[in-house]
Amino acid sequence: MSEKVTINELQHRRSSVFIDEFVDRYSAMAISWNGGERLHVTFGRDSLEVISEPIVPDPENPEKATLGSGRSTPYRNDVAALTMPLDVAEKLAVTLLRMVESARSRERAESKK
């Protein structure tokens, strides 16, 4: 027979693909997966990629040049996509709402000082 073991803390270990990124955008959708409903959320941030900048000679000084207006393209940098069961998504939603309310309360308290 195995002996019952009680743990007092749950250690966290980072996955080999763990990410720690700033995000300010998300795309969410519900999907059916193996007969169950899941929520899929892709997190990212909007970025701008500079493609090129022309070198513009200074007409008054042949040894000097500046960079002119370049070409750039905007894009969404997707940094993580997570799929979760509905019960996990619901608990996450409630937790996030509580955290937002606490943060807003702290902001209000600080603004009154």
C-alpha positions, 0 to 999 in steps of 0.5 A: 500500500502506498503512504498518503503524502500531504504537500504544503505548496505547489512548486511552479516550473517553467515549460521549455517554451514558457513566454514572458511578453507584453501583450495589449491585443487578443483574439478569442473564439470558441471551438469544439475540440474532441467533442467538448467546447473550448475557448481559444485565445491568441494574445499579441501586440501591434507592431510596426516593421521598418522595411527601409529608410532612404539615405538622403545626401545633404545638398549643402555638405557632400560628406553628410547625409540623413535618413529620410522617411522610410517604408514600414508595414504594421502587423500583429505580433502573435506571442501566444495562443492558449486553448482551455476548457470552459470551466478554466476559462470561466474561472480565469474570467472571474479572477481577471475581473476581481484583479481589475476591480482591485487595481481600479480601487487602488487607482482611485485611492491613489488619485484621492491622495 
